[in-house]
Amino acid sequence: MNGVILAGWVVLGLAMLVAEVVGLFSGGRFPTLGDVLSFLMRSRVGRWFVLICWVWLGWHVFVRSGLPGF
């Protein structure tokens, strides 16, 4: 089961990397991750959305996969 979860994270990371490379070489037709974050950070709702996403990611990556027994 852990292998499937790890493979899912790897696929997600590779998809983000591919999207970033496509955004960099598309001449502005496809936004990069920085463009998307800049757009989201313009409004209060967008900033809350980014914060909630960071908390969710931190919980699932760092807290739930912490040391056994803690």
PDB file of N, CA, C, O and CB in Angstrom:
ATOM      1  N   MET A   1       0.817  -1.196   0.000  1.00  0.00           N
ATOM      2  CA  MET A   1       0.000   0.000   0.000  1.00  0.00           C
ATOM      3  C   MET A   1       0.863   1.262   0.000  1.00  0.00           C
ATOM      4  O   MET A   1       0.534   2.237  -0.676  1.00  0.00           O
ATOM      5  CB  MET A   1      -0.930  -0.003   1.202  1.00  0.00           C
ATOM      6  N   ASN A   2       1.975   1.249   0.762  1.00  0.00           N
ATOM      7  CA  ASN A   2       2.839   2.425   0.800  1.00  0.00           C
ATOM      8  C   ASN A   2       3.467   2.695  -0.556  1.00  0.00           C
ATOM      9  O   ASN A   2       3.707   3.851  -0.904  1.00  0.00           O
ATOM     10  CB  ASN A   2       3.925   2.250   1.849  1.00  0.00           C
ATOM     11  N   GLY A   3       3.737   1.649  -1.327  1.00  0.00           N
ATOM     12  CA  GLY A   3       4.299   1.821  -2.657  1.00  0.00           C
ATOM     13  C   GLY A   3       3.333   2.516  -3.597  1.00  0.00           C
ATOM     14  O   GLY A   3       3.742   3.321  -4.433  1.00  0.00           O
ATOM     15  N   VAL A   4       2.060   2.209  -3.462  1.00  0.00           N
ATOM     16  CA  VAL A   4       1.039   2.846  -4.301  1.00  0.00           C
ATOM     17  C   VAL A   4       0.928   4.329  -3.957  1.00  0.00           C
ATOM     18  O   VAL A   4       0.813   5.170  -4.848  1.00  0.00           O
ATOM     19  CB  VAL A   4      -0.334   2.147  -4.122  1.00  0.00           C
ATOM     20  N   ILE A   5       0.963   4.643  -2.680  1.00  0.00           N
ATOM     21  CA  ILE A   5       0.881   6.043  -2.252  1.00  0.00           C
ATOM     22  C   ILE A   5       2.105   6.804  -2.724  1.00  0.00           C
ATOM     23  O   ILE A   5       1.983   7.920  -3.230  1.00  0.00           O
ATOM     24  CB  ILE A   5       0.747   6.145  -0.719  1.00  0.00           C
ATOM     25  N   LEU A   6       3.271   6.223  -2.568  1.00  0.00           N
ATOM     26  CA  LEU A   6       4.503   6.867  -3.033  1.00  0.00           C
ATOM     27  C   LEU A   6       4.463   7.069  -4.547  1.00  0.00           C
ATOM     28  O   LEU A   6       4.867   8.120  -5.043  1.00  0.00           O
ATOM     29  CB  LEU A   6       5.738   6.026  -2.639  1.00  0.00           C
ATOM     30  N   ALA A   7       3.983   6.079  -5.275  1.00  0.00           N
ATOM     31  CA  ALA A   7       3.881   6.209  -6.728  1.00  0.00           C
ATOM     32  C   ALA A   7       2.911   7.336  -7.099  1.00  0.00           C
ATOM     33  O   ALA A   7       3.149   8.061  -8.065  1.00  0.00           O
ATOM     34  CB  ALA A   7       3.421   4.873  -7.359  1.00  0.00           C
ATOM     35  N   GLY A   8       1.837   7.487  -6.351  1.00  0.00           N
ATOM     36  CA  GLY A   8       0.892   8.574  -6.597  1.00  0.00           C
ATOM     37  C   GLY A   8       1.539   9.936  -6.398  1.00  0.00           C
ATOM     38  O   GLY A   8       1.321  10.848  -7.196  1.00  0.00           O
ATOM     39  N   TRP A   9       2.333  10.084  -5.339  1.00  0.00           N
ATOM     40  CA  TRP A   9       3.037  11.352  -5.105  1.00  0.00           C
ATOM     41  C   TRP A   9       4.061  11.629  -6.199  1.00  0.00           C
ATOM     42  O   TRP A   9       4.236  12.771  -6.623  1.00  0.00           O
ATOM     43  CB  TRP A   9       3.729  11.333  -3.737  1.00  0.00           C
ATOM     44  N   VAL A  10       4.736  10.575  -6.653  1.00  0.00           N
ATOM     45  CA  VAL A  10       5.715  10.754  -7.732  1.00  0.00           C
ATOM     46  C   VAL A  10       5.021  11.197  -9.012  1.00  0.00           C
ATOM     47  O   VAL A  10       5.503  12.098  -9.698  1.00  0.00           O
ATOM     48  CB  VAL A  10       6.501   9.449  -7.979  1.00  0.00           C
ATOM     49  N   VAL A  11       3.904  10.578  -9.335  1.00  0.00           N
ATOM     50  CA  VAL A  11       3.153  10.957 -10.534  1.00  0.00           C
ATOM     51  C   VAL A  11       2.663  12.404 -10.414  1.00  0.00           C
ATOM     52  O   VAL A  11       2.737  13.164 -11.379  1.00  0.00           O
ATOM     53  CB  VAL A  11       1.955   9.995 -10.755  1.00  0.00           C
ATOM     54  N   LEU A  12       2.164  12.785  -9.237  1.00  0.00           N
ATOM     55  CA  LEU A  12       1.710  14.155  -9.030  1.00  0.00           C
ATOM     56  C   LEU A  12       2.863  15.149  -9.187  1.00  0.00           C
ATOM     57  O   LEU A  12       2.698  16.194  -9.817  1.00  0.00           O
ATOM     58  CB  LEU A  12       1.074  14.299  -7.645  1.00  0.00           C
ATOM     59  N   GLY A  13       4.014  14.833  -8.626  1.00  0.00           N
ATOM     60  CA  GLY A  13       5.182  15.698  -8.758  1.00  0.00           C
ATOM     61  C   GLY A  13       5.653  15.822 -10.196  1.00  0.00           C
ATOM     62  O   GLY A  13       6.001  16.915 -10.645  1.00  0.00           O
ATOM     63  N   LEU A  14       5.668  14.725 -10.910  1.00  0.00           N
ATOM     64  CA  LEU A  14       6.070  14.764 -12.314  1.00  0.00           C
ATOM     65  C   LEU A  14       5.075  15.557 -13.165  1.00  0.00           C
ATOM     66  O   LEU A  14       5.473  16.273 -14.084  1.00  0.00           O
ATOM     67  CB  LEU A  14       6.206  13.345 -12.860  1.00  0.00           C
ATOM     68  N   ALA A  15       3.800  15.429 -12.861  1.00  0.00           N
ATOM     69  CA  ALA A  15       2.789  16.200 -13.596  1.00  0.00           C
ATOM     70  C   ALA A  15       2.971  17.693 -13.356  1.00  0.00           C
ATOM     71  O   ALA A  15       2.821  18.492 -14.280  1.00  0.00           O
ATOM     72  CB  ALA A  15       1.367  15.767 -13.182  1.00  0.00           C
ATOM     73  N   MET A  16       3.292  18.076 -12.121  1.00  0.00           N
ATOM     74  CA  MET A  16       3.534  19.491 -11.834  1.00  0.00           C
ATOM     75  C   MET A  16       4.788  19.981 -12.543  1.00  0.00           C
ATOM     76  O   MET A  16       4.825  21.106 -13.041  1.00  0.00           O
ATOM     77  CB  MET A  16       3.660  19.720 -10.324  1.00  0.00           C
ATOM     78  N   LEU A  17       5.818  19.136 -12.590  1.00  0.00           N
ATOM     79  CA  LEU A  17       7.050  19.506 -13.283  1.00  0.00           C
ATOM     80  C   LEU A  17       6.803  19.691 -14.779  1.00  0.00           C
ATOM     81  O   LEU A  17       7.290  20.651 -15.375  1.00  0.00           O
ATOM     82  CB  LEU A  17       8.133  18.443 -13.053  1.00  0.00           C
ATOM     83  N   VAL A  18       6.057  18.784 -15.378  1.00  0.00           N
ATOM     84  CA  VAL A  18       5.733  18.889 -16.800  1.00  0.00           C
ATOM     85  C   VAL A  18       4.907  20.143 -17.070  1.00  0.00           C
ATOM     86  O   VAL A  18       5.148  20.842 -18.054  1.00  0.00           O
ATOM     87  CB  VAL A  18       4.972  17.639 -17.276  1.00  0.00           C
ATOM     88  N   ALA A  19       3.936  20.432 -16.204  1.00  0.00           N
ATOM     89  CA  ALA A  19       3.112  21.630 -16.384  1.00  0.00           C
ATOM     90  C   ALA A  19       3.964  22.895 -16.282  1.00  0.00           C
ATOM     91  O   ALA A  19       3.738  23.854 -17.019  1.00  0.00           O
ATOM     92  CB  ALA A  19       1.979  21.667 -15.339  1.00  0.00           C
ATOM     93  N   GLU A  20       4.932  22.902 -15.381  1.00  0.00           N
ATOM     94  CA  GLU A  20       5.815  24.063 -15.241  1.00  0.00           C
ATOM     95  C   GLU A  20       6.693  24.237 -16.475  1.00  0.00           C
ATOM     96  O   GLU A  20       6.861  25.355 -16.960  1.00  0.00           O
ATOM     97  CB  GLU A  20       6.690  23.922 -13.991  1.00  0.00           C
ATOM     98  N   VAL A  21       7.247  23.156 -16.980  1.00  0.00           N
ATOM     99  CA  VAL A  21       8.095  23.232 -18.177  1.00  0.00           C
ATOM    100  C   VAL A  21       7.276  23.691 -19.380  1.00  0.00           C
ATOM    101  O   VAL A  21       7.738  24.520 -20.164  1.00  0.00           O
ATOM    102  CB  VAL A  21       8.753  21.861 -18.469  1.00  0.00           C
ATOM    103  N   VAL A  22       6.073  23.164 -19.530  1.00  0.00           N
ATOM    104  CA  VAL A  22       5.206  23.590 -20.626  1.00  0.00           C
ATOM    105  C   VAL A  22       4.886  25.075 -20.483  1.00  0.00           C
ATOM    106  O   VAL A  22       4.890  25.807 -21.474  1.00  0.00           O
ATOM    107  CB  VAL A  22       3.902  22.751 -20.655  1.00  0.00           C
ATOM    108  N   GLY A  23       4.609  25.526 -19.262  1.00  0.00           N
ATOM    109  CA  GLY A  23       4.323  26.934 -19.040  1.00  0.00           C
ATOM    110  C   GLY A  23       5.501  27.827 -19.366  1.00  0.00           C
ATOM    111  O   GLY A  23       5.319  28.924 -19.896  1.00  0.00           O
ATOM    112  N   LEU A  24       6.705  27.376 -19.059  1.00  0.00           N
ATOM    113  CA  LEU A  24       7.892  28.180 -19.341  1.00  0.00           C
ATOM    114  C   LEU A  24       8.169  28.305 -20.831  1.00  0.00           C
ATOM    115  O   LEU A  24       8.632  29.349 -21.288  1.00  0.00           O
ATOM    116  CB  LEU A  24       9.094  27.584 -18.653  1.00  0.00           C
ATOM    117  N   PHE A  25       7.892  27.259 -21.588  1.00  0.00           N
ATOM    118  CA  PHE A  25       8.215  27.248 -23.008  1.00  0.00           C
ATOM    119  C   PHE A  25       7.029  27.544 -23.920  1.00  0.00           C
ATOM    120  O   PHE A  25       7.161  27.453 -25.141  1.00  0.00           O
ATOM    121  CB  PHE A  25       8.790  25.930 -23.369  1.00  0.00           C
ATOM    122  N   SER A  26       5.867  27.897 -23.352  1.00  0.00           N
ATOM    123  CA  SER A  26       4.684  28.124 -24.186  1.00  0.00           C
ATOM    124  C   SER A  26       4.556  29.566 -24.652  1.00  0.00           C
ATOM    125  O   SER A  26       3.641  29.892 -25.407  1.00  0.00           O
ATOM    126  CB  SER A  26       3.441  27.731 -23.431  1.00  0.00           C
ATOM    127  N   GLY A  27       5.444  30.417 -24.221  1.00  0.00           N
ATOM    128  CA  GLY A  27       5.362  31.805 -24.641  1.00  0.00           C
ATOM    129  C   GLY A  27       4.204  32.570 -24.031  1.00  0.00           C
ATOM    130  O   GLY A  27       3.689  33.502 -24.647  1.00  0.00           O
ATOM    131  N   GLY A  28       3.786  32.194 -22.832  1.00  0.00           N
ATOM    132  CA  GLY A  28       2.707  32.898 -22.157  1.00  0.00           C
ATOM    133  C   GLY A  28       1.316  32.346 -22.391  1.00  0.00           C
ATOM    134  O   GLY A  28       0.354  32.858 -21.819  1.00  0.00           O
ATOM    135  N   ARG A  29       1.179  31.320 -23.211  1.00  0.00           N
ATOM    136  CA  ARG A  29      -0.150  30.744 -23.466  1.00  0.00           C
ATOM    137  C   ARG A  29      -0.613  29.860 -22.318  1.00  0.00           C
ATOM    138  O   ARG A  29      -1.816  29.715 -22.104  1.00  0.00           O
ATOM    139  CB  ARG A  29      -0.139  29.938 -24.760  1.00  0.00           C
ATOM    140  N   PHE A  30       0.313  29.268 -21.580  1.00  0.00           N
ATOM    141  CA  PHE A  30      -0.009  28.376 -20.473  1.00  0.00           C
ATOM    142  C   PHE A  30       0.671  28.940 -19.223  1.00  0.00           C
ATOM    143  O   PHE A  30       1.875  29.193 -19.257  1.00  0.00           O
ATOM    144  CB  PHE A  30       0.453  26.892 -20.769  1.00  0.00           C
ATOM    145  N   PRO A  31      -0.063  29.145 -18.117  1.00  0.00           N
ATOM    146  CA  PRO A  31       0.542  29.788 -16.948  1.00  0.00           C
ATOM    147  C   PRO A  31       1.492  28.860 -16.190  1.00  0.00           C
ATOM    148  O   PRO A  31       1.292  27.646 -16.141  1.00  0.00           O
ATOM    149  CB  PRO A  31      -0.545  30.276 -16.010  1.00  0.00           C
ATOM    150  N   THR A  32       2.514  29.451 -15.611  1.00  0.00           N
ATOM    151  CA  THR A  32       3.426  28.700 -14.739  1.00  0.00           C
ATOM    152  C   THR A  32       2.831  28.671 -13.335  1.00  0.00           C
ATOM    153  O   THR A  32       1.826  29.327 -13.065  1.00  0.00           O
ATOM    154  CB  THR A  32       4.864  29.337 -14.726  1.00  0.00           C
ATOM    155  N   LEU A  33       3.454  27.911 -12.453  1.00  0.00           N
ATOM    156  CA  LEU A  33       2.994  27.842 -11.073  1.00  0.00           C
ATOM    157  C   LEU A  33       3.085  29.210 -10.401  1.00  0.00           C
ATOM    158  O   LEU A  33       2.214  29.571  -9.609  1.00  0.00           O
ATOM    159  CB  LEU A  33       3.810  26.810 -10.290  1.00  0.00           C
ATOM    160  N   GLY A  34       4.123  29.963 -10.709  1.00  0.00           N
ATOM    161  CA  GLY A  34       4.253  31.313 -10.164  1.00  0.00           C
ATOM    162  C   GLY A  34       3.144  32.233 -10.628  1.00  0.00           C
ATOM    163  O   GLY A  34       2.656  33.057  -9.854  1.00  0.00           O
ATOM    164  N   ASP A  35       2.740  32.104 -11.884  1.00  0.00           N
ATOM    165  CA  ASP A  35       1.627  32.905 -12.399  1.00  0.00           C
ATOM    166  C   ASP A  35       0.322  32.578 -11.663  1.00  0.00           C
ATOM    167  O   ASP A  35      -0.444  33.474 -11.308  1.00  0.00           O
ATOM    168  CB  ASP A  35       1.454  32.668 -13.912  1.00  0.00           C
ATOM    169  N   VAL A  36       0.089  31.303 -11.444  1.00  0.00           N
ATOM    170  CA  VAL A  36      -1.138  30.881 -10.757  1.00  0.00           C
ATOM    171  C   VAL A  36      -1.138  31.379  -9.315  1.00  0.00           C
ATOM    172  O   VAL A  36      -2.153  31.880  -8.831  1.00  0.00           O
ATOM    173  CB  VAL A  36      -1.280  29.342 -10.790  1.00  0.00           C
ATOM    174  N   LEU A  37       0.000  31.243  -8.626  1.00  0.00           N
ATOM    175  CA  LEU A  37       0.068  31.716  -7.247  1.00  0.00           C
ATOM    176  C   LEU A  37      -0.070  33.232  -7.168  1.00  0.00           C
ATOM    177  O   LEU A  37      -0.715  33.744  -6.253  1.00  0.00           O
ATOM    178  CB  LEU A  37       1.379  31.280  -6.604  1.00  0.00           C
ATOM    179  N   SER A  38       0.517  33.949  -8.103  1.00  0.00           N
ATOM    180  CA  SER A  38       0.359  35.412  -8.122  1.00  0.00           C
ATOM    181  C   SER A  38      -1.102  35.795  -8.298  1.00  0.00           C
ATOM    182  O   SER A  38      -1.580  36.725  -7.649  1.00  0.00           O
ATOM    183  CB  SER A  38       1.204  36.035  -9.247  1.00  0.00           C
ATOM    184  N   PHE A  39      -1.807  35.098  -9.159  1.00  0.00           N
ATOM    185  CA  PHE A  39      -3.222  35.364  -9.367  1.00  0.00           C
ATOM    186  C   PHE A  39      -4.025  35.079  -8.096  1.00  0.00           C
ATOM    187  O   PHE A  39      -4.898  35.861  -7.719  1.00  0.00           O
ATOM    188  CB  PHE A  39      -3.754  34.525 -10.533  1.00  0.00           C
ATOM    189  N   LEU A  40      -3.724  33.948  -7.437  1.00  0.00           N
ATOM    190  CA  LEU A  40      -4.464  33.587  -6.227  1.00  0.00           C
ATOM    191  C   LEU A  40      -4.193  34.536  -5.074  1.00  0.00           C
ATOM    192  O   LEU A  40      -5.093  34.807  -4.280  1.00  0.00           O
ATOM    193  CB  LEU A  40      -4.119  32.180  -5.811  1.00  0.00           C
ATOM    194  N   MET A  41      -2.975  35.048  -4.963  1.00  0.00           N
ATOM    195  CA  MET A  41      -2.606  35.890  -3.842  1.00  0.00           C
ATOM    196  C   MET A  41      -3.142  37.319  -3.954  1.00  0.00           C
ATOM    197  O   MET A  41      -2.934  38.118  -3.040  1.00  0.00           O
ATOM    198  CB  MET A  41      -1.118  35.920  -3.714  1.00  0.00           C
ATOM    199  N   ARG A  42      -3.815  37.656  -5.032  1.00  0.00           N
ATOM    200  CA  ARG A  42      -4.374  39.009  -5.197  1.00  0.00           C
ATOM    201  C   ARG A  42      -5.592  39.254  -4.326  1.00  0.00           C
ATOM    202  O   ARG A  42      -5.865  40.397  -3.960  1.00  0.00           O
ATOM    203  CB  ARG A  42      -4.743  39.244  -6.643  1.00  0.00           C
ATOM    204  N   SER A  43      -6.326  38.210  -3.989  1.00  0.00           N
ATOM    205  CA  SER A  43      -7.549  38.398  -3.205  1.00  0.00           C
ATOM    206  C   SER A  43      -7.425  37.694  -1.860  1.00  0.00           C
ATOM    207  O   SER A  43      -6.596  36.804  -1.674  1.00  0.00           O
ATOM    208  CB  SER A  43      -8.779  37.871  -3.976  1.00  0.00           C
ATOM    209  N   ARG A  44      -8.262  38.112  -0.943  1.00  0.00           N
ATOM    210  CA  ARG A  44      -8.255  37.507   0.395  1.00  0.00           C
ATOM    211  C   ARG A  44      -8.687  36.037   0.340  1.00  0.00           C
ATOM    212  O   ARG A  44      -8.115  35.193   1.030  1.00  0.00           O
ATOM    213  CB  ARG A  44      -9.184  38.295   1.342  1.00  0.00           C
ATOM    214  N   VAL A  45      -9.682  35.741  -0.469  1.00  0.00           N
ATOM    215  CA  VAL A  45     -10.154  34.358  -0.611  1.00  0.00           C
ATOM    216  C   VAL A  45      -9.042  33.480  -1.196  1.00  0.00           C
ATOM    217  O   VAL A  45      -8.845  32.345  -0.762  1.00  0.00           O
ATOM    218  CB  VAL A  45     -11.423  34.300  -1.513  1.00  0.00           C
ATOM    219  N   GLY A  46      -8.330  34.011  -2.173  1.00  0.00           N
ATOM    220  CA  GLY A  46      -7.224  33.261  -2.766  1.00  0.00           C
ATOM    221  C   GLY A  46      -6.115  32.992  -1.770  1.00  0.00           C
ATOM    222  O   GLY A  46      -5.535  31.906  -1.769  1.00  0.00           O
ATOM    223  N   ARG A  47      -5.807  33.971  -0.914  1.00  0.00           N
ATOM    224  CA  ARG A  47      -4.774  33.764   0.106  1.00  0.00           C
ATOM    225  C   ARG A  47      -5.202  32.703   1.100  1.00  0.00           C
ATOM    226  O   ARG A  47      -4.386  31.884   1.522  1.00  0.00           O
ATOM    227  CB  ARG A  47      -4.467  35.073   0.839  1.00  0.00           C
ATOM    228  N   TRP A  48      -6.486  32.707   1.481  1.00  0.00           N
ATOM    229  CA  TRP A  48      -6.987  31.663   2.381  1.00  0.00           C
ATOM    230  C   TRP A  48      -6.906  30.290   1.713  1.00  0.00           C
ATOM    231  O   TRP A  48      -6.552  29.299   2.353  1.00  0.00           O
ATOM    232  CB  TRP A  48      -8.442  31.965   2.804  1.00  0.00           C
ATOM    233  N   PHE A  49      -7.234  30.241   0.430  1.00  0.00           N
ATOM    234  CA  PHE A  49      -7.162  28.979  -0.304  1.00  0.00           C
ATOM    235  C   PHE A  49      -5.731  28.443  -0.322  1.00  0.00           C
ATOM    236  O   PHE A  49      -5.514  27.252  -0.098  1.00  0.00           O
ATOM    237  CB  PHE A  49      -7.677  29.164  -1.741  1.00  0.00           C
ATOM    238  N   VAL A  50      -4.763  29.307  -0.585  1.00  0.00           N
ATOM    239  CA  VAL A  50      -3.355  28.895  -0.600  1.00  0.00           C
ATOM    240  C   VAL A  50      -2.935  28.411   0.784  1.00  0.00           C
ATOM    241  O   VAL A  50      -2.250  27.394   0.900  1.00  0.00           O
ATOM    242  CB  VAL A  50      -2.446  30.062  -1.060  1.00  0.00           C
ATOM    243  N   LEU A  51      -3.337  29.127   1.835  1.00  0.00           N
ATOM    244  CA  LEU A  51      -2.999  28.713   3.194  1.00  0.00           C
ATOM    245  C   LEU A  51      -3.579  27.348   3.527  1.00  0.00           C
ATOM    246  O   LEU A  51      -2.884  26.501   4.087  1.00  0.00           O
ATOM    247  CB  LEU A  51      -3.494  29.741   4.195  1.00  0.00           C
ATOM    248  N   ILE A  52      -4.836  27.126   3.192  1.00  0.00           N
ATOM    249  CA  ILE A  52      -5.472  25.837   3.478  1.00  0.00           C
ATOM    250  C   ILE A  52      -4.788  24.711   2.704  1.00  0.00           C
ATOM    251  O   ILE A  52      -4.615  23.613   3.233  1.00  0.00           O
ATOM    252  CB  ILE A  52      -6.972  25.887   3.127  1.00  0.00           C
ATOM    253  N   CYS A  53      -4.398  24.976   1.457  1.00  0.00           N
ATOM    254  CA  CYS A  53      -3.682  23.963   0.677  1.00  0.00           C
ATOM    255  C   CYS A  53      -2.332  23.623   1.304  1.00  0.00           C
ATOM    256  O   CYS A  53      -1.947  22.455   1.350  1.00  0.00           O
ATOM    257  CB  CYS A  53      -3.482  24.446  -0.759  1.00  0.00           C
ATOM    258  N   TRP A  54      -1.604  24.648   1.790  1.00  0.00           N
ATOM    259  CA  TRP A  54      -0.314  24.396   2.445  1.00  0.00           C
ATOM    260  C   TRP A  54      -0.502  23.582   3.718  1.00  0.00           C
ATOM    261  O   TRP A  54       0.281  22.672   3.989  1.00  0.00           O
ATOM    262  CB  TRP A  54       0.397  25.723   2.769  1.00  0.00           C
ATOM    263  N   VAL A  55      -1.526  23.895   4.497  1.00  0.00           N
ATOM    264  CA  VAL A  55      -1.787  23.136   5.722  1.00  0.00           C
ATOM    265  C   VAL A  55      -2.128  21.693   5.385  1.00  0.00           C
ATOM    266  O   VAL A  55      -1.628  20.770   6.028  1.00  0.00           O
ATOM    267  CB  VAL A  55      -2.930  23.780   6.531  1.00  0.00           C
ATOM    268  N   TRP A  56      -2.971  21.492   4.389  1.00  0.00           N
ATOM    269  CA  TRP A  56      -3.340  20.129   3.994  1.00  0.00           C
ATOM    270  C   TRP A  56      -2.110  19.351   3.530  1.00  0.00           C
ATOM    271  O   TRP A  56      -1.902  18.206   3.932  1.00  0.00           O
ATOM    272  CB  TRP A  56      -4.406  20.160   2.876  1.00  0.00           C
ATOM    273  N   LEU A  57      -1.300  19.979   2.684  1.00  0.00           N
ATOM    274  CA  LEU A  57      -0.104  19.314   2.181  1.00  0.00           C
ATOM    275  C   LEU A  57       0.868  18.999   3.310  1.00  0.00           C
ATOM    276  O   LEU A  57       1.415  17.898   3.372  1.00  0.00           O
ATOM    277  CB  LEU A  57       0.579  20.178   1.129  1.00  0.00           C
ATOM    278  N   GLY A  58       1.084  19.960   4.201  1.00  0.00           N
ATOM    279  CA  GLY A  58       1.985  19.728   5.323  1.00  0.00           C
ATOM    280  C   GLY A  58       1.504  18.611   6.228  1.00  0.00           C
ATOM    281  O   GLY A  58       2.305  17.809   6.707  1.00  0.00           O
ATOM    282  N   TRP A  59       0.209  18.554   6.464  1.00  0.00           N
ATOM    283  CA  TRP A  59      -0.333  17.496   7.314  1.00  0.00           C
ATOM    284  C   TRP A  59      -0.118  16.124   6.676  1.00  0.00           C
ATOM    285  O   TRP A  59       0.319  15.185   7.342  1.00  0.00           O
ATOM    286  CB  TRP A  59      -1.830  17.731   7.578  1.00  0.00           C
ATOM    287  N   HIS A  60      -0.424  16.014   5.396  1.00  0.00           N
ATOM    288  CA  HIS A  60      -0.350  14.713   4.749  1.00  0.00           C
ATOM    289  C   HIS A  60       1.078  14.272   4.444  1.00  0.00           C
ATOM    290  O   HIS A  60       1.351  13.073   4.390  1.00  0.00           O
ATOM    291  CB  HIS A  60      -1.145  14.737   3.483  1.00  0.00           C
ATOM    292  N   VAL A  61       1.980  15.206   4.247  1.00  0.00           N
ATOM    293  CA  VAL A  61       3.352  14.823   3.916  1.00  0.00           C
ATOM    294  C   VAL A  61       4.200  14.669   5.169  1.00  0.00           C
ATOM    295  O   VAL A  61       4.941  13.694   5.296  1.00  0.00           O
ATOM    296  CB  VAL A  61       3.983  15.855   2.983  1.00  0.00           C
ATOM    297  N   PHE A  62       4.103  15.618   6.100  1.00  0.00           N
ATOM    298  CA  PHE A  62       5.016  15.621   7.228  1.00  0.00           C
ATOM    299  C   PHE A  62       4.443  15.016   8.504  1.00  0.00           C
ATOM    300  O   PHE A  62       5.155  14.296   9.204  1.00  0.00           O
ATOM    301  CB  PHE A  62       5.446  17.005   7.499  1.00  0.00           C
ATOM    302  N   VAL A  63       3.212  15.277   8.823  1.00  0.00           N
ATOM    303  CA  VAL A  63       2.654  14.810  10.090  1.00  0.00           C
ATOM    304  C   VAL A  63       2.258  13.340   9.999  1.00  0.00           C
ATOM    305  O   VAL A  63       2.634  12.544  10.860  1.00  0.00           O
ATOM    306  CB  VAL A  63       1.441  15.661  10.490  1.00  0.00           C
ATOM    307  N   ARG A  64       1.516  12.979   8.986  1.00  0.00           N
ATOM    308  CA  ARG A  64       1.034  11.598   8.894  1.00  0.00           C
ATOM    309  C   ARG A  64       2.127  10.618   8.538  1.00  0.00           C
ATOM    310  O   ARG A  64       1.997   9.428   8.825  1.00  0.00           O
ATOM    311  CB  ARG A  64      -0.066  11.501   7.881  1.00  0.00           C
ATOM    312  N   SER A  65       3.207  11.084   7.917  1.00  0.00           N
ATOM    313  CA  SER A  65       4.287  10.168   7.574  1.00  0.00           C
ATOM    314  C   SER A  65       5.469  10.324   8.528  1.00  0.00           C
ATOM    315  O   SER A  65       6.609  10.032   8.167  1.00  0.00           O
ATOM    316  CB  SER A  65       4.739  10.400   6.134  1.00  0.00           C
ATOM    317  N   GLY A  66       5.190  10.787   9.750  1.00  0.00           N
ATOM    318  CA  GLY A  66       6.236  11.019  10.744  1.00  0.00           C
ATOM    319  C   GLY A  66       6.800   9.724  11.292  1.00  0.00           C
ATOM    320  O   GLY A  66       6.551   8.640  10.765  1.00  0.00           O
ATOM    321  N   LEU A  67       7.557   9.862  12.351  1.00  0.00           N
ATOM    322  CA  LEU A  67       8.187   8.705  12.980  1.00  0.00           C
ATOM    323  C   LEU A  67       7.160   7.784  13.597  1.00  0.00           C
ATOM    324  O   LEU A  67       6.192   8.254  14.196  1.00  0.00           O
ATOM    325  CB  LEU A  67       9.178   9.149  14.034  1.00  0.00           C
ATOM    326  N   PRO A  68       7.349   6.474  13.465  1.00  0.00           N
ATOM    327  CA  PRO A  68       6.397   5.535  14.068  1.00  0.00           C
ATOM    328  C   PRO A  68       6.438   5.637  15.591  1.00  0.00           C
ATOM    329  O   PRO A  68       7.505   5.803  16.183  1.00  0.00           O
ATOM    330  CB  PRO A  68       6.703   4.086  13.620  1.00  0.00           C
ATOM    331  N   GLY A  69       5.301   5.538  16.198  1.00  0.00           N
ATOM    332  CA  GLY A  69       5.224   5.565  17.657  1.00  0.00           C
ATOM    333  C   GLY A  69       4.989   6.938  18.224  1.00  0.00           C
ATOM    334  O   GLY A  69       4.866   7.071  19.441  1.00  0.00           O
ATOM    335  N   PHE A  70       4.920   7.953  17.416  1.00  0.00           N
ATOM    336  CA  PHE A  70       4.678   9.299  17.917  1.00  0.00           C
ATOM    337  C   PHE A  70       3.300   9.757  17.551  1.00  0.00           C
ATOM    338  O   PHE A  70       2.911  10.875  17.889  1.00  0.00           O
ATOM    339  CB  PHE A  70       5.706  10.270  17.382  1.00  0.00           C
TER     340      PHE A  70
END
